[in-house]
Amino acid sequence: MHRTVDAPRAIVWDVITDQELYGEVAPNLSTVAVVEGEGEGMIRRCVDANGNEWTETCTHWEDGQAFAVSVHVESSVFHRRFFTRMDGEWRLSEDDDGVRMTITFDFDPRYGPLGVLISKYFEYIAPGIIETIFDRWEDEIRSRMADETRTDTDETRSNRGVNALY
């Protein structure tokens, strides 16, 4: 899924790579914390709204462009029940109207042919979760843009005051 925002790419990148913020904006999570490293190889610990914990490793980091994580399925009571593999990617690209944010999840369900039901269920619930993430990210992006505008305005006023002294 994707959404386009009219905002500076640097701010959008800072928002989507703010791991702790992701724990706040994703409605299925309660916390996300980096436990080791940064960029590719980073390990983050996630806790869902039901208290289930797992770790994920960043498998790809392209600064300003994209990052991907792979869930340590074996460390997650929830994930290992349903999946043999679960990966996610967060990507930015240019769009006519601004910066396009894209979130994709790729997974292999357990249970052979019955895994189709798991896939269908995940495909049913994922769009609502992702839309909520996009909504909350947009709120944060607007907030950071407003903070940046206030800072620029304060600096301009401050510089005018200094120039008036001379």
C-alpha positions, 0 to 999 in steps of 0.5 A: 500500500502507498500514500503520497504526502506533500512534504520534504523527503528528509522529514518523511524519511525521518518519520518513517525510520523513527523506530520508537514512533512506529511503535506508537503509530502502528495500532497493532503494536505497543512498543518498538525499541532498537536493541542493537545497531543502526541501519542494515543489521539493526535489531529491534524488539517489538511488542504487540497490543496483546503483549507478544514480543519478538525481534526483527533484523533490518536486512536492507537499508538504503538511506533516504530510500528504503529499509526492510526487516525480517521477523525472527519468526522463531522468537515470536509466539504469534508469528511462528503459529501462522508464518514460516517467514514474515518480512516488511519493507518501507520505501520512499519514492518521488510522485507528481504530488510529493513523496510516496510512502510505501509499506509492503509485507511479504510472508509464507504462511504455515499449514500448506493449502490451509495457509491460504486462509491465513493469507486471506485474513492477513490481506483483509486486516493489513490495509486498515492497519497500514492506513492508520499508520499512514494517517498517524505518520501524516500527523507527525510529518505535519507536526515536524513541518510546523516545528521547522517553520516555527524554528525558521521564523524564530531564527529570522526574527532573531536575525532581524533583531541582531541586524537592527542593533548594527 
